Amino acid sequence: MDLDFSEEQQLLRETVRRVCEEHAPIAAVRAMEDDATGYPASFWKQLAEVGITGLLIPEEHGGAGASLLDAAIVYEELGRSLAPSPHFASAVVGAGVLLAAGSDEQRRAWLPRIASGEAILAPAWLEPDGGFGPKGVQLAATPDGDGFVLSGTKRHVPFASSATRLVVLARTGPGARDVSLFLVDPQARGVALAQQRSLAADTQYRVDFANVRVAAADRVGAANEGWKAWDAVMHDAIVLLAAQAMGGAERALEITVQYAKDRKQFDKPLGAFQAISHYLADAATAVDGGKTLVYEAAWARTRGKDVARLAPMAKLFACQTYRDLTAMCQQVWGGVGFTIEYDIQLYFRRAKQLQITWWDTAYLEELVAAQVLDTDAPVRMASW
């Protein structure tokens, strides 16, 4: 594994960090909490102008055709700054679904617009009490004439109010994995949006579908094959979430170390006390280990290797590290660490939110267990 980043990759990191500092500073992060849109328009425009919105989209469709390792560098920086944007939902998951299963016509119609930032795709996946596995998808897509009728409810749909299209996972057969993917206009008749609140104060929506008509041409991929494409896309995507977690963890540790140097008790800096210094040392070790695991997963995928084991390992470890580290950081900061005036609570809340979304700890553990045990038997998560 070669983790000696090239000059181009270092420049990519510097570019994203600069854009985040200028267009998504911490004041903008705070302003976007519980906002109906959820991201600064100027920041999204800048990401498009420097080619980040099309980073993983092939050049033939107007993107940069970058590797997953390149994208991991970007996501470390997005995690450091807590930058609010629909990039993951649209440019990673939405574009990934089209690349994995979309028709040539769908790719030509949507990928250039996603790459330019003009169009935003938002995945509508999770359902009330449904869990993360294929059986959790119960929203029905019933054949009707030359199309389908969708009925049901989705929750935790990111940036739904800004979406040009929703990527809806719907049940199209009785089998556990009989799931299909559809592109649905959020302005279509029968679609209703209601904003949800979250621990991270990010922008999520409940979306209700009441007999929503969808043309056959808007199905992405073959009937009942949607889960296969979705699962493949998610294995790539969670590597980037792991990178985001490690970027956030590293930055949270940086500001806490500085606080431990500046804050004095009994005429000594907090960091001079062994109990505090050992906590910080353990955290630094965990951050370095987590970053290496993330880089390995991204590097392996870039080299065309199987990441069925590495990808869930990376998110599992990175998100646990992020959550535990920020909890420790708040203890170092003391009572002020829990107040809204200080930034460390922003990292703590986002760490926990990231840990429980886009495949949570239990689901990831099942995926890793299936690889460790080398079993072909259905694992428990298949019934969720």
Helices and strands as residue ranges (DSSP letters): H 7-23, H 26-31, H 41-49, G 59-61, H 68-81, H 87-87, I 88-94, H 95-101, H 104-116, E 121-124, G 134-136, E 140-144, E 147-158, G 160-162, E 165-171, E 179-184, E 191-196, E 204-215, G 216-218, E 219-220, H 226-262, E 264-265, E 268-269, G 270-272, H 274-302, H 310-333, G 334-338, H 344-356, H 361-373, G 380-383
